[in-house]
């Protein structure tokens, strides 16, 4: 009887974001507020964001090595 009170995918759809939308600590979220990091326009030309490319590629390589994957894409 207790298992029927639990809500899961077997009973219906779980609302979008219910498992991923968690409260993040302020110190974890702080970097996205840095002017040089958080204020770049999404459609900025590639020439204006070489650091982002470097940072993204390096993070992909690090995650790939840590997780033992051939490749990781962000």
DSSP file (Angstrom, degrees, kcal/mol; ACC not computed):
  #  RESIDUE AA STRUCTURE BP1 BP2  ACC     N-H-->O    O-->H-N    N-H-->O    O-->H-N    TCO  KAPPA ALPHA  PHI   PSI    X-CA   Y-CA   Z-CA
    1    1 A X    >         0   0    0      0, 0.0     3,-0.6     0, 0.0     4,-0.4   0.000 360.0 360.0 360.0 -34.8    0.0    0.0    0.0
    2    2 A X  G >   +     0   0    0      1,-0.2     3,-1.5     2,-0.2     4,-0.5   0.874 360.0  59.9 -65.1 -36.7    2.9    2.4    0.7
    3    3 A X  G >  S+     0   0    0      1,-0.3     3,-0.7     2,-0.2    -1,-0.2   0.764  96.8  61.0 -65.8 -23.9    4.3    1.9   -2.8
    4    4 A X  G <  S+     0   0    0     -3,-0.6    -1,-0.3     1,-0.2    -2,-0.2   0.669  97.7  59.1 -75.5 -15.4    1.1    3.3   -4.3
    5    5 A X  G <  S+     0   0    0     -3,-1.5     2,-0.3    -4,-0.4    -1,-0.2   0.631  87.2  92.2 -85.6 -14.2    1.7    6.6   -2.5
    6    6 A X  S <  S-     0   0    0     -3,-0.7     2,-0.5    -4,-0.5     5,-0.0  -0.619  71.0-142.5 -81.3 138.1    5.0    7.1   -4.2
    7    7 A X        +     0   0    0     -2,-0.3     2,-0.3     3,-0.0    -2,-0.1  -0.895  38.2 139.3-103.6 125.3    4.9    9.1   -7.4
    8    8 A X    >>  -     0   0    0     -2,-0.5     3,-1.8     6,-0.0     4,-1.3  -0.849  68.2 -76.4-149.4-176.3    7.2    8.0  -10.2
    9    9 A X  T 34 S+     0   0    0      1,-0.3    -2,-0.0    -2,-0.3     5,-0.0   0.719 123.7  64.9 -64.1 -20.2    7.4    7.5  -13.9
   10   10 A X  T 34 S+     0   0    0      1,-0.2    -1,-0.3     3,-0.0     3,-0.1   0.751 109.1  39.6 -71.6 -22.3    5.4    4.3  -13.5
   11   11 A X  T <4 S-     0   0    0     -3,-1.8     2,-0.3     1,-0.4    -2,-0.2   0.667 129.9 -55.7 -99.2 -21.3    2.5    6.5  -12.3
   12   12 A X  S  < S-     0   0    0     -4,-1.3    -1,-0.4     0, 0.0     2,-0.3  -0.966  75.5 -41.2 164.4-176.5    2.8    9.4  -14.7
   13   13 A X        -     0   0    0     -2,-0.3     2,-0.4    -3,-0.1    -4,-0.0  -0.553  47.5-135.4 -79.5 138.5    5.1   12.2  -15.9
   14   14 A X        -     0   0    0     -2,-0.3     3,-0.1     1,-0.1     5,-0.1  -0.785  38.1 -97.3 -89.1 134.8    7.3   14.0  -13.5
   15   15 A X    >   -     0   0    0     -2,-0.4     3,-2.0     1,-0.1     4,-0.3  -0.174  48.0 -92.0 -55.1 142.6    7.3   17.8  -14.0
   16   16 A X  T 3  S+     0   0    0      1,-0.3    -1,-0.1     2,-0.1    -3,-0.0  -0.307 110.4  14.9 -57.1 129.7   10.2   19.1  -16.1
   17   17 A X  T 3> S+     0   0    0     -3,-0.1     4,-2.5    -2,-0.0    -1,-0.3   0.387  85.2 122.0  89.4  -3.4   13.1   20.1  -13.9
   18   18 A X  T <4 S+     0   0    0     -3,-2.0    -2,-0.1     1,-0.2    -3,-0.1   0.808  84.2  33.0 -65.4 -27.5   11.9   18.4  -10.7
   19   19 A X  T  4 S+     0   0    0     -4,-0.3    -1,-0.2    -5,-0.1    -3,-0.1   0.614 125.8  40.6-102.3 -13.1   15.1   16.3  -10.5
   20   20 A X  T  4 S+     0   0    0      1,-0.1     2,-1.5    -3,-0.1    -2,-0.2   0.679  89.9  86.7-107.7 -21.5   17.5   18.8  -11.9
   21   21 A X     <  +     0   0    0     -4,-2.5     2,-0.3     2,-0.0    -1,-0.1  -0.642  59.0 155.3 -86.5  91.6   16.4   22.1  -10.4
   22   22 A X        -     0   0    0     -2,-1.5     2,-0.5    -3,-0.0    -3,-0.0  -0.768  51.7 -96.0-114.0 160.8   18.2   22.2   -7.1
   23   23 A X        -     0   0    0     -2,-0.3     2,-0.4     1,-0.0    -2,-0.0  -0.651  42.6-151.8 -75.4 122.4   19.3   25.0   -4.9
   24   24 A X        -     0   0    0     -2,-0.5     5,-0.0     1,-0.1    -1,-0.0  -0.767  20.2-106.7 -97.9 142.6   23.0   25.8   -5.6
   25   25 A X    >>  -     0   0    0     -2,-0.4     4,-1.6     1,-0.1     3,-0.8  -0.338  27.0-120.9 -63.9 146.7   25.3   27.2   -3.1
   26   26 A X  H 3> S+     0   0    0      1,-0.3     4,-1.4     2,-0.2    -1,-0.1   0.862 111.8  56.1 -59.3 -38.5   26.2   30.9   -3.6
   27   27 A X  H 34 S+     0   0    0      1,-0.2     4,-0.4     2,-0.2    -1,-0.3   0.795 107.0  50.3 -67.7 -26.0   29.9   30.2   -3.9
   28   28 A X  H <4 S+     0   0    0     -3,-0.8     3,-0.3     1,-0.2    -1,-0.2   0.843 114.6  43.1 -76.5 -34.8   29.2   27.7   -6.7
   29   29 A X  H >< S+     0   0    0     -4,-1.6     3,-1.1     1,-0.2     4,-0.4   0.637  90.9  89.1 -85.4 -14.9   27.1   30.2   -8.6
   30   30 A X  G >< S+     0   0    0     -4,-1.4     3,-2.3     1,-0.2     4,-0.4   0.865  76.6  62.6 -54.4 -44.2   29.4   33.2   -8.1
   31   31 A X  G >  S+     0   0    0     -4,-0.4     3,-1.4    -3,-0.3    -1,-0.2   0.826  95.4  60.1 -56.5 -31.5   31.6   32.7  -11.2
   32   32 A X  G <  S+     0   0    0     -3,-1.1    -1,-0.3     1,-0.3    -2,-0.2   0.639  99.9  57.9 -72.5  -9.6   28.7   33.2  -13.5
   33   33 A X  G <  S+     0   0    0     -3,-2.3    -1,-0.3    -4,-0.4    -2,-0.2   0.523  77.3 113.4 -93.2  -6.6   28.3   36.7  -12.1
   34   34 A X  S X> S-     0   0    0     -3,-1.4     4,-3.4    -4,-0.4     3,-1.5  -0.478  72.3-131.1 -65.6 131.6   31.8   37.8  -13.0
   35   35 A X  H 3> S+     0   0    0      1,-0.3     4,-1.1     2,-0.2    -1,-0.1   0.864 104.8  50.6 -54.1 -41.3   31.6   40.5  -15.7
   36   36 A X  H 34 S+     0   0    0      1,-0.2    -1,-0.3     2,-0.1    -2,-0.1   0.658 122.7  31.2 -72.7 -14.3   34.1   38.8  -18.0
   37   37 A X  H X4 S+     0   0    0     -3,-1.5     3,-0.5    -6,-0.2    -2,-0.2   0.802 122.8  39.6-108.5 -45.5   32.3   35.5  -17.8
   38   38 A X  H 3< S+     0   0    0     -4,-3.4    -3,-0.2    -7,-0.2    -2,-0.1   0.557 106.8  60.4 -89.2  -8.5   28.7   36.2  -17.4
   39   39 A X  T 3<  +     0   0    0     -4,-1.1     2,-0.2    -5,-0.4    -1,-0.2   0.361  67.8 119.1-105.9   8.0   28.2   39.2  -19.7
   40   40 A X    <   -     0   0    0     -3,-0.5     2,-0.2     1,-0.1     9,-0.0  -0.542  68.1-117.7 -74.0 138.2   29.2   37.8  -23.0
   41   41 A X    >   -     0   0    0     -2,-0.2     3,-2.0     1,-0.1    -1,-0.1  -0.517  15.5-127.5 -74.6 139.3   26.4   37.9  -25.5
   42   42 A X  T 3  S+     0   0    0      1,-0.3    -1,-0.1    -2,-0.2    -2,-0.1   0.760 109.9  45.6 -60.4 -24.1   25.3   34.5  -26.8
   43   43 A X  T 3  S+     0   0    0      2,-0.0    -1,-0.3     3,-0.0     3,-0.1   0.120  81.2 138.4-105.8  21.2   25.7   35.7  -30.4
   44   44 A X    <   -     0   0    0     -3,-2.0     5,-0.1     1,-0.1    -4,-0.0  -0.371  63.8 -98.6 -63.2 142.6   29.0   37.4  -30.0
   45   45 A X    >   -     0   0    0      1,-0.1     3,-2.2     3,-0.1     4,-0.3  -0.281  30.7-113.7 -61.5 150.0   31.5   36.7  -32.8
   46   46 A X  G >  S+     0   0    0      1,-0.3     3,-1.7     2,-0.2     7,-0.2   0.825 113.9  65.2 -55.6 -33.6   34.0   34.0  -32.2
   47   47 A X  G 3  S+     0   0    0      1,-0.3     3,-0.4     2,-0.1    -1,-0.3   0.686  97.3  56.7 -64.0 -17.1   36.8   36.5  -32.3
   48   48 A X  G <  S+     0   0    0     -3,-2.2    -1,-0.3     1,-0.2    -2,-0.2   0.468 108.8  44.2 -94.2  -2.6   35.4   38.1  -29.1
   49   49 A X    <>  +     0   0    0     -3,-1.7     4,-1.5    -4,-0.3     3,-0.3  -0.196  56.8 137.9-138.8  50.9   35.5   35.0  -27.0
   50   50 A X  H  > S+     0   0    0     -3,-0.4     4,-2.2     1,-0.2     5,-0.2   0.854  77.1  57.8 -63.3 -32.6   38.8   33.0  -27.4
   51   51 A X  H  > S+     0   0    0      1,-0.2     4,-2.8     2,-0.2    -1,-0.2   0.862 103.1  53.2 -64.8 -35.5   38.9   32.4  -23.7
   52   52 A X  H  > S+     0   0    0     -3,-0.3     4,-2.8     2,-0.2     5,-0.2   0.911 108.5  49.4 -65.6 -42.3   35.6   30.7  -23.7
   53   53 A X  H  X S+     0   0    0     -4,-1.5     4,-2.5     2,-0.2     5,-0.2   0.936 113.6  46.0 -61.7 -46.6   36.7   28.3  -26.5
   54   54 A X  H  X S+     0   0    0     -4,-2.2     4,-2.6     1,-0.2     5,-0.2   0.940 114.6  47.4 -61.0 -48.0   39.8   27.5  -24.6
   55   55 A X  H  X S+     0   0    0     -4,-2.8     4,-2.3     1,-0.2    -2,-0.2   0.902 113.4  47.9 -62.7 -42.8   38.0   27.0  -21.3
   56   56 A X  H  X S+     0   0    0     -4,-2.8     4,-2.4     2,-0.2    -1,-0.2   0.927 113.3  46.7 -65.4 -46.0   35.3   24.8  -22.9
   57   57 A X  H  X S+     0   0    0     -4,-2.5     4,-2.3    -5,-0.2    -2,-0.2   0.910 113.1  49.6 -63.6 -42.0   37.8   22.6  -24.7
   58   58 A X  H  X S+     0   0    0     -4,-2.6     4,-2.5    -5,-0.2    -1,-0.2   0.913 111.4  48.8 -64.1 -41.9   39.9   22.2  -21.7
   59   59 A X  H  X S+     0   0    0     -4,-2.3     4,-2.7    -5,-0.2     5,-0.3   0.901 109.8  52.3 -64.2 -40.6   36.9   21.3  -19.5
   60   60 A X  H  X S+     0   0    0     -4,-2.4     4,-2.1     1,-0.2    -1,-0.2   0.916 111.5  46.8 -59.9 -43.2   35.8   18.8  -22.1
   61   61 A X  H  X S+     0   0    0     -4,-2.3     4,-2.2     2,-0.2    -2,-0.2   0.906 113.0  48.6 -66.4 -41.9   39.2   17.1  -22.1
   62   62 A X  H  X S+     0   0    0     -4,-2.5     4,-2.7     2,-0.2     5,-0.2   0.931 113.2  46.2 -64.8 -45.8   39.4   17.0  -18.3
   63   63 A X  H  X S+     0   0    0     -4,-2.7     4,-2.6     1,-0.2     6,-0.3   0.889 111.1  53.9 -63.4 -38.4   35.9   15.5  -18.0
   64   64 A X  H  X>S+     0   0    0     -4,-2.1     5,-2.1    -5,-0.3     4,-0.7   0.913 112.1  43.8 -61.3 -43.7   36.7   13.0  -20.7
   65   65 A X  H  <5S+     0   0    0     -4,-2.2     3,-0.4     3,-0.2    -2,-0.2   0.917 115.0  48.2 -68.9 -43.7   39.8   11.9  -18.8
   66   66 A X  H  <5S+     0   0    0     -4,-2.7    -2,-0.2     1,-0.2    -1,-0.2   0.906 119.1  38.6 -63.2 -42.7   38.1   11.8  -15.5
   67   67 A X  H  <5S-     0   0    0     -4,-2.6    -1,-0.2    -5,-0.2    -2,-0.2   0.493 106.7-123.7 -89.0  -4.4   35.1    9.8  -16.8
   68   68 A X  T  <5 +     0   0    0     -4,-0.7     2,-0.3    -3,-0.4    -3,-0.2   0.881  61.0 146.2  61.1  39.6   37.2    7.6  -19.1
   69   69 A X      < -     0   0    0     -5,-2.1    -1,-0.2    -6,-0.3     3,-0.1  -0.736  57.5-130.3-100.2 155.3   35.2    8.6  -22.1
   70   70 A X  S    S-     0   0    0     -2,-0.3     2,-0.3     1,-0.3    -1,-0.1   0.878  89.7  -2.8 -68.4 -36.8   36.5    9.0  -25.6
   71   71 A X        -     0   0    0     -7,-0.1     2,-0.4    -8,-0.1    -1,-0.3  -0.994  57.6-158.6-156.9 148.9   34.9   12.5  -25.9
   72   72 A X        -     0   0    0     -2,-0.3     2,-0.4    -3,-0.1    -8,-0.1  -0.989  10.6-159.8-128.4 139.2   32.7   14.8  -24.0
   73   73 A X              0   0    0     -2,-0.4   -16,-0.0     1,-0.1    -2,-0.0  -0.976 360.0 360.0-121.7 131.7   30.6   17.6  -25.5
   74   74 A X              0   0    0     -2,-0.4    -1,-0.1   -18,-0.0   -17,-0.0   0.423 360.0 360.0 -97.6 360.0   29.3   20.6  -23.6
